[in-house]
Amino acid sequence: MEIKRTRDGNTLVLAPVGKLDAATAPELADVVRKELDGVTELGFDLAELKYTSSAGLRVFISAQKIMSKQGSMYICNVCDEIKEVFELVGFNDIFDIR
């Protein structure tokens, strides 16, 4: 999986490409852990993410926990399939989904 990164001052946007599953979620989790120092706004741009498993959902939850202490987090450009998963697990109530 490729993870595109865009940093502008204290804002970091991560854009995973492909599938986020048990095999690829640790890579995204590692990027989140290593790159959040000094970040006050974290965005996940899911325009090129076609699938996420529960492992991927855990990465988003972990990032939200970190960002709730140091700033804010949003998720944007969610495809219909992933949007449906977010709705089923109640993420619409937890995340700022744009």
N, C-alpha and C positions, 0 to 999 in steps of 0.2 A: 504494500500500500504506500502510496505517496502522500505526504502531508505538506501542503503548501503553507508557508508562513508569511505574514505581512505584519511588520511592527512599525507603528507610528507613535513615537513618544511613549506614553504609558498604555497604549492600546495594542493588543496582540490579537490577530485574527488567524485562526487555524482552519485550514480547508482540507479535510481528508478526502482522498480520491479512491473510489472503488468500494470495497466491502470492509466493514468494521466488525470483526468477529473474534473468536478466541485466539486466533493466530495473529491478528493485527492489532488488537486493542492494547496489548502491552507497549507497543511502539508509540501509540498516541498518548498513553498514560505517561510514558517516559518523557515525551516532549512537554507535556503539561507540567510535570514536576520540575523539569530543568529550566523552563523558560518563563515562569510566572514571577520571578523576582522583579519587583518594581512595576508590575502590571496592575493597573487599576480597572481596566476594562478588557475582558476576554470575550472574543466572539468566535463562534464556530460557524463557518459557512459550509453548509452541507449540499451545495449545488451539485457537486460531483460525487456525493456519497449515495450509493444505490441500495445499500442494505446495512442494517445493524442488528447484531445479536444482543443478548443480555450482557455480554462482556463489554460491548460498546456503550450500552446504557450506563454501566457502572463507571466508565470513564467520565461521562457527562456529570453524573452525580458527584463523583470525587472532585471534579473541577469546580462544581457549584459550591461545594463545602469550603474549598480554599478561597474562592472569590467572594463568598459571603463575608469573609473576614477582612478582605483587602480591597474590595471594590464591587464590580458588577460583572455579570455574564449574560450573554444573549446567544441565541441560536437562530440562524436565518437560512433562507433558501432550502427549506425542507421539502423533499419530494413527498407525494401523496402516501406512498407505502410507509415511509418512516413517520410521517405525521400521524398516520393511523396507529402505529405502535405507541407513539408518545401519548396519544389520547387514551388508548387502552390501559396504559400503566399509570396514568394520571400526571404525566410530566407537564401538561398544559398548565397545571396549577403551581408547579414548582419553578419552571423556567420561563424566561422572557423569550418567547418564540415569535420571531418577526417574519 
